[in-house]
Amino acid sequence: MNCPVDRLEAYLDEELDAAQATQVEQHLASCAECSAAMSRLRHQQQRVRTDAPYYSAPAGFDETIRQALRREASRETPWRWVAIAASLLLAASLAWNFAQLRLRTNTIAAEVLTGHLRSLLGDHLLDVPSSDRHTVKPWFAGKLDFSPDVKDLAAEGYPLAGGRLDYLDGRRVAVLAFHRRQHVINLFTWPSDSAAGAQSPLTRDGVHLLHWTAGGMTYWAASDVSAADLEQFAKLYRAPPQ
């Protein structure tokens, strides 16, 4: 049975034409695995809509700024007024940028979770199945505008399974798959535009997510292994080569 895995999200977002939508509906009626996957996607979509933080300025915030500026303008020199206006605008800008960063992080987390769950359907986990990093790393050449760092942590209990391409955050990304006993760890990576660091772990629908940046690259790890195992995996991956 050929499952239309690549069309489930398009169907959910009502992007298919009538004929394609009918085909997907008929398949969902007869395929328990895809039906369960669609239920998870619908649940995740609803979670993003309801849980993702949206930030806006408090009511009357703009008028408060105008009143403050008018008061200062009536008693201060022009240059003092300009400095106060610049400070208020800077504060508003910083608050807005922080809110946008939080929203973007939550949006990417949702995309990573969806990519992880999608990879567990059918045979979509690997494009290049190999435990040899010298086979996996060259496979990405010509398919991406960057070269991902591929590590094999088999000696530490996280053997490399292979890699694949995915698409999130508006670009093609590399995904490296690892095993931890009977579990799969997906490591999404692409070039970063922020300084090195790590963020607090997230848990969505029983899947743990970890995000860090290092060496000019962004990393998102996703798995249903224990939180401690995923933390250990991330620590090992961030460690410099011996």
C-alpha positions in Angstrom: 0.0 0.0 0.0 1.4 3.4 -1.0 0.6 5.8 1.7 0.3 9.5 0.6 2.5 10.6 3.6 3.7 13.7 1.7 0.1 14.9 1.1 -1.3 14.6 4.6 -0.2 18.0 5.7 -1.4 19.5 2.4 -4.8 17.8 2.9 -5.0 19.2 6.4 -4.2 22.7 5.2 -6.8 22.3 2.3 -4.1 22.8 -0.3 -5.1 19.9 -2.5 -7.5 20.0 -5.4 -10.9 18.1 -5.2 -9.6 15.0 -6.9 -6.5 14.7 -4.7 -8.4 15.5 -1.5 -10.9 12.7 -2.4 -8.1 10.2 -2.9 -6.6 11.1 0.5 -10.0 10.8 2.2 -10.6 7.4 0.7 -7.1 6.2 1.8 -7.6 7.5 5.3 -10.8 5.5 5.6 -8.9 2.3 4.9 -5.5 2.9 6.5 -5.3 2.9 10.3 -1.7 4.1 10.3 -2.4 7.2 8.2 -5.6 7.9 10.0 -3.7 7.9 13.3 -1.1 10.2 11.8 -3.7 12.6 10.6 -5.2 12.7 14.1 -1.8 13.6 15.5 -1.3 16.3 12.9 -4.8 17.8 13.6 -4.0 17.7 17.3 -0.7 19.4 16.7 -2.3 22.1 14.5 -4.8 22.8 17.2 -2.0 23.0 19.9 -0.1 25.5 17.8 -3.2 27.7 17.3 -4.1 27.6 21.0 -0.7 27.4 22.8 1.6 29.5 20.7 2.1 32.8 22.5 0.9 36.0 20.7 2.1 39.3 22.1 0.6 42.7 21.6 1.1 46.0 23.3 -1.2 46.7 26.2 -4.3 48.8 25.5 -3.5 52.5 25.6 0.3 51.9 25.4 0.7 54.2 22.4 -1.2 57.0 24.1 0.9 56.6 27.3 4.0 57.1 25.2 2.5 60.2 23.5 1.6 61.7 26.9 5.0 61.1 28.3 6.6 62.7 25.3 4.3 65.8 25.5 5.1 66.2 29.2 8.8 66.0 28.6 8.6 68.3 25.5 6.9 71.0 27.6 9.8 71.2 30.1 12.9 69.9 28.5 15.3 71.1 25.8 14.8 69.7 22.3 17.8 67.4 22.6 16.6 66.1 25.9 13.2 65.4 24.3 14.9 63.5 21.4 16.8 61.4 23.9 13.7 60.4 25.8 11.8 59.6 22.6 14.7 57.4 21.4 14.8 55.6 24.8 11.0 54.9 24.7 11.2 53.7 21.1 14.1 51.5 21.9 12.3 49.9 24.9 9.2 49.2 22.7 11.4 47.8 20.0 13.2 45.4 22.4 9.9 44.2 23.8 8.6 43.6 20.3 11.7 41.7 19.1 11.7 39.5 22.2 8.1 38.6 21.6 8.7 37.8 18.0 11.7 35.6 19.0 9.5 33.6 21.4 6.8 33.2 18.8 9.4 32.1 16.1 10.9 29.5 18.5 7.5 28.0 19.2 6.7 27.9 15.5 9.9 26.1 14.7 9.4 23.7 17.6 6.0 22.8 16.1 7.6 22.2 12.6 10.3 20.0 14.2 7.7 17.9 16.0 5.7 17.5 12.8 8.8 16.5 10.9 9.8 14.0 13.6 6.3 12.4 13.6 6.1 12.3 9.8 9.5 10.5 9.6 8.1 7.6 11.7 5.5 6.9 9.1 6.3 4.2 6.5 9.8 4.5 5.1 10.3 8.2 5.3 12.9 8.1 8.1 16.0 7.8 5.8 17.1 8.9 2.4 20.6 7.5 2.9 20.5 4.5 5.4 24.1 4.1 6.7 25.9 3.9 10.0 29.0 5.2 8.4 29.3 9.0 8.8 31.8 9.1 5.9 28.9 7.8 3.7 26.2 10.0 5.2 28.1 13.4 5.1 29.1 13.3 1.4 25.5 12.3 0.5 24.3 15.8 1.4 26.8 17.5 -1.0 25.0 19.3 -3.8 21.7 18.9 -2.1 22.2 21.7 0.5 24.0 25.0 0.6 25.9 23.8 3.7 27.7 20.7 5.0 26.2 19.3 8.2 28.5 18.0 10.9 27.9 14.2 11.1 28.9 12.3 14.2 28.7 8.6 15.1 28.0 8.1 18.8 27.7 4.3 18.6 30.3 3.8 21.3 28.2 6.0 23.7 25.0 4.1 22.9 23.6 6.4 20.1 24.5 4.7 16.8 24.0 6.6 13.5 21.2 5.2 11.3 21.5 7.6 8.3 20.2 10.9 7.1 17.6 12.6 4.9 16.4 16.0 3.7 13.5 17.9 5.2 12.0 21.4 4.9 11.3 23.7 7.7 11.8 27.3 8.8 11.5 28.2 5.1 14.5 26.2 3.9 16.0 22.8 3.2 17.6 21.2 6.3 19.6 18.2 7.0 18.2 15.5 9.3 20.4 12.9 11.0 18.8 9.9 12.5 20.1 8.0 15.5 18.9 5.0 17.5 18.7 4.7 21.2 17.6 1.2 22.0 14.2 0.9 20.2 13.8 4.6 19.9 14.7 7.1 17.1 16.3 10.5 17.6 16.0 12.9 14.8 18.6 15.7 14.7 17.6 18.6 12.5 20.4 21.1 11.5 20.9 24.1 9.4 23.0 27.3 9.5 22.4 29.6 12.4 22.1 33.4 12.5 22.4 33.6 16.3 25.2 33.2 18.9 26.1 29.8 20.4 23.8 28.7 23.3 21.1 26.3 24.4 17.5 26.7 25.3 15.3 25.0 27.8 13.9 21.6 26.7 10.3 21.3 25.5 7.9 18.4 25.5 5.0 18.1 23.0 2.7 15.1 22.8 5.2 12.9 24.5 8.1 14.0 22.3 11.0 15.8 23.9 12.7 18.6 22.0 16.1 20.2 22.6 17.5 23.2 20.8 21.0 24.6 20.7 23.4 26.5 18.4 27.1 25.8 18.0 29.7 26.3 15.4 27.5 28.5 13.3 24.8 25.8 13.1 21.3 25.4 14.6 20.4 22.0 16.0 17.0 20.6 17.1 16.8 17.1 18.5 13.5 15.3 18.8 12.7 11.9 20.3 10.4 10.0 22.6 13.4 8.7 24.6 13.6 9.8 28.2 14.5 13.5 28.7 17.7 12.4 30.4 18.8 10.3 27.4 18.1 13.2 25.0 20.0 15.6 27.2 22.9 13.2 27.2 22.8 12.8 23.4 22.8 16.6 23.0 25.7 16.9 25.5 27.7 14.3 23.5 26.9 16.0 20.2 28.0 19.4 21.4 31.3 18.1 22.8 34.3 19.0 20.7 36.1 16.1 19.0 38.8 14.4 21.1 
